[in-house]
Amino acid sequence: MTTGPESKRDRDKRHHHRTLFDAIAERYEDSRPGYPSHVTDFVATTANLTPHAPVLEIGCGTGQLTEQLAVHKYSLTAIDIGP
């Protein structure tokens, strides 16, 4: 763990890592098939989620999983550091 102020080099490296996915998001979306519905249904059943249950998706990327979760009418919040 670092103590003290962040160096410019570390800040630039962190920023680069944060924005790395943004440059390839469209290619990722086009080439990735998404999650099979039986997998998302299994996860929802295992978690005992019901319609309007609060769900937080962190790192939603292009929103592939978000769209599948939205079908279930959860109270869904999806966040990501990229646009």
C-alpha positions in Angstrom: 0.0 0.0 0.0 1.3 3.4 -0.9 1.3 6.2 1.6 1.8 9.8 0.6 0.9 11.7 -2.6 0.5 9.9 -5.9 3.3 10.5 -8.4 2.6 11.8 -11.8 3.8 8.5 -13.3 1.5 6.5 -11.2 -1.4 8.9 -11.9 -0.8 8.6 -15.7 -0.5 4.8 -15.4 -3.8 4.6 -13.5 -5.6 6.9 -16.0 -4.3 4.8 -18.9 -5.6 1.6 -17.3 -9.0 3.3 -16.6 -9.5 4.3 -20.2 -8.0 1.2 -21.9 -11.3 -0.6 -22.3 -12.9 2.5 -23.9 -10.7 2.2 -27.0 -11.9 -1.4 -27.7 -15.5 -1.4 -26.3 -17.1 -1.5 -29.7 -15.0 -4.4 -30.8 -15.7 -6.2 -27.5 -19.4 -5.7 -28.0 -19.4 -6.9 -31.5 -17.3 -10.0 -30.8 -18.6 -11.2 -27.4 -21.7 -13.3 -27.6 -23.1 -12.3 -24.2 -24.3 -14.5 -21.3 -26.6 -17.4 -22.0 -30.0 -16.7 -20.5 -29.9 -19.9 -18.4 -26.8 -18.7 -16.7 -28.3 -15.3 -15.7 -31.6 -17.1 -14.7 -29.6 -19.5 -12.5 -27.8 -16.6 -10.8 -31.0 -14.7 -10.2 -32.7 -17.8 -8.8 -29.7 -18.7 -6.6 -29.6 -15.1 -5.2 -33.4 -15.3 -4.6 -34.0 -12.1 -6.7 -37.5 -11.1 -7.3 -38.9 -8.3 -9.6 -38.0 -4.9 -8.2 -35.2 -6.4 -6.0 -32.2 -3.9 -5.8 -29.3 -5.0 -8.0 -26.0 -3.2 -8.3 -23.8 -4.0 -11.3 -20.3 -2.6 -11.0 -18.2 -2.5 -14.1 -21.1 -2.9 -16.6 -18.9 -2.2 -19.6 -21.0 -2.2 -22.8 -24.1 -3.2 -20.9 -24.6 -6.8 -22.2 -25.4 -8.2 -18.8 -27.3 -5.0 -17.8 -29.7 -5.6 -20.7 -30.3 -9.2 -19.6 -30.9 -8.1 -16.0 -33.3 -5.4 -17.0 -35.7 -8.0 -18.5 -36.3 -9.2 -15.0 -37.6 -5.8 -13.8 -35.0 -5.4 -11.0 -34.3 -2.0 -9.5 -31.1 -2.0 -11.4 -28.2 0.4 -11.0 -25.2 -0.2 -13.3 -22.0 1.8 -13.1 -18.7 1.9 -15.0 -15.8 4.3 -15.1 -16.0 4.6 -18.9 -18.6 6.2 -21.0 
